[in-house]
C-alpha cells in the first residue's frame, strides 16, 4: 500500500525499487513505470521519485535515457558519484559551530557574462544571493550565487535570511549534471572584507554550475578562508 506524502521519502522509494529488482519482479532490461506513475503509487511528488531514480542510476542499478525511459541494468555498474557538500556539515565535521549570515538577496536581470556562461535567453531573471558562512565567529566561506528563476520558480518566494541558498537548493532541487572548477584567485575588496584577509591575497575559490535535465539551475562562486581543505572519494 502506498504511504502518504508525509512519510514517503526518496530512501523509501530506493529501497522498494531495489527490492523489486533483487526479487526479480523487475527483470534486467525491463522498463520501469514512469516518474508520474511511481509518484502516484507512492503518493509523493515527482521530485522525490526523480531523486530516488537518479541516485539508483548513479549507483549503477538503472539506466535512464531521455524519451526512452528507465531500464534495469543487467548488472550493477560502479560509477563515480558526486555529492554537493552542505557548508553546515563541513563546519560541524571540523568540530565547529556553524553560523550563517545573509548579505543580500535580489531579483535582477542576468548580467551578460552569466547569460553567456549558462546560455540563458536575453534579459532572463535570476535571484542573486550573497551570504557568509562562519565557523563560530571565524569566516569560513563567502558565497556569491545566482539562481535561474525559470528553472526554480519557487526561489522568488524564498526567504534566505535564515537558511542559505546552498542548503536550500540541496534540500529542494535535484540536479542531473554539475560542472566544477577550482582555482586560486586574488581577493578583491569585497571578498577581502568578508574573509578578513588583505586585498590581493590568494584565496581558494570554487565555481559550480548545476543543471536539471539540461536546464541551468544555479551558478555559484565560493571563496574560502585560509586553511580550507577539500577531500572527496570515488
N, C-alpha and C positions, 0 to 999 in steps of 0.2 A: 504494500500500500504506500502511495506517495506521502511524504512528510509535508508539513506545512512550510511555507516560505520563511517562517520564523526560526526553523530548526535545520532546514536542509542547507548544508554548506557544500562548497566545491569538493572538500575532502570526502564527504559522504558519497558524492557522485563518483569520484575517482574510485573509491572502494567498491562500489556497486559494479561499475564498468569492469574493473579488474577481476572481480568475482565471476562475472559473466564470461569473460574471456578465458579465465583459467578453468572454468567448469565445462567449457566447450559450447555454451549456449550461443556465444558469438564466435564463429569459426574463423580461422585465418583467411584473410582476403574478403571477409563478409563486410557488407556496407552497413554502417550503424545508422540509426534514426537521426534525422537532422536535429539541430540545436533547438528549434521551436518545439519539436515533438518531445524531446527529452525535458525541456523546461516545463511542458505541460505535465509530463509523467511525474516529475519531482516537485511540482508546484513551486518553482523558483524562477528567477529571471534568466534570460539568455546569457547575461554576463557571467552568472555563476556557472552555467554549463560550459560556456566558452573557456573559462579559466581551467576547469577540470579537463576538458578535451585538449587544451593547449599543453598543459603540463604532462598529460599522458603521451602526447606526441613527442614532446621534448625528451621524455624518458624512454622513448623508443617502442612504445606499445601500439601506437596508432600512426597512420599516415593521413595527413589532411591535405586535400587539394581543392583549390577554389573551383566551384561549379561541379566538381566530381565527387564531393562528399568526403566522409571519413571512413577509412577501412582499417580492419585489424591486420597488423603486420604478421607475417608467418613466423617470425622470431624477433624478440626484442632486440633493438639495436642501440648500443650505447652512444649517446650524443652529449656533447658539451652543453652545459646549461648555465645561463647567467641569471642571477637574481639581483635585482636592483637593491642596494643596501638602504635601510632606513637609518637616517642620521641618529635618531634616538637610540637605536640598537647599538650603533657603533660607539657612541659615547658611554652607554651603560656597560658595554663589553670591556671597556677600559677601567671600569670601577668608578666612573664619574657620575655626576648628576646632570642630566640633560635639561637645558633651558632654551626656549625658543623666543624670538622677538621679531615681529613683523616690522619691516621698514616702510614698505609701500605696496599697494596693490591697485592697479588702474587698468581700466579697459581702454584700449587705444588701437589705432590702425598699425598693422605690422610695418616696421621700418623696411626700407628697400633691401637691405642686406639680409634680413630674416626671410623676406618673401623669396629672395633668390635661393637662399640656403634650403628652404623647405618646399620650394616650388609652389608657393601659395598664389592664389589669384590676386590681382591688384586690389589694394585697399581692404584686404581681409582683416577681420577683427581678431585681436588677441588680448589676453589678460597678462599683464606684465607684473610679476611679483618679485620683490626684493626682500630678503629676510636674513636674519642671523641665527646661527646655531652655536650654543655655548656648552662648554664643559664646566659646570659651576658658573663662575664669573669670568672664565678664560675663553676668549674667542676660539671657536673650533672650525667653523666654516661660514663663509659668506656665499649666499646663493642668489643668483640672478637668473630668473626663469620667465619664459614666455609660453603660454598655453593657448592652443588654437581653439577658439570658441566654436567653430563649425564642427570640430571633432569631439569636443567635450562641452556641449551647451550648458550643462549644469554648473560649470565654473563661474558663470555670470552671477549666480545667486549664492556662491560660496564665500563664507567669511573666513579669511585666513589669519584673523587676529589671534586665534588660539591654537590652530593646527596648521603646520607648514604645508606648502604645496607638494614637497617630496612625500610626506606621509599620506596626505590626502589622495594623491594620484595612485600610490601603491595600493591603498585600500579600496579605491573606487574604480579605476580604469585599467583594464588589462592591456598588455602590449604584445605585438606579434614580432616586431623587429626592433633592434636597438643598434645605434652607432655610437661608439665610444672613442674619445680622443683624450690623451693625456699629454700635458706639455708643461714646461717651465716658462712662466711669463713674469713680467715685472709689475709690481703693484702700482696702479695709478693712485691718484689722491684718494678716491673713494674707497678702493679696496684696502689701501694702507690704513685709512682711518678706522675701518671696521675690524681689521685683523690686528690692529695695534702694532704695525710694522712701519718702517720708513719707506716713503715713496721711492720707487725704483728697486726695492728689494725683490729678489726672486721668490715666487710663491708657486707651490704645486697647484696646478689648475686642471680641472676635468671638464670636458664638454660632452653632453649626452643628448641625443635625439632619439625619441621613440615614435613608433608608428603602430597603428591598429588597422590591420587589413589594408595596408597601403596608404592610409590617411595619416598625415603628420599629427601627432598629439602635442608634443612639447619639445622645446629646445632649452637646455639649461647649462649655465656655466657655474661651476663650483670652485671657489678659491679656499684653500685650506691653510690653516695656521701651521707654523713651523713644527716639525716633529710628526706630522701625519704620515701614516703608513697604510698602504692598501695591499691586502692579501686576498687572492681568490684561488679556488680549487676547481679542477676539471676532472 
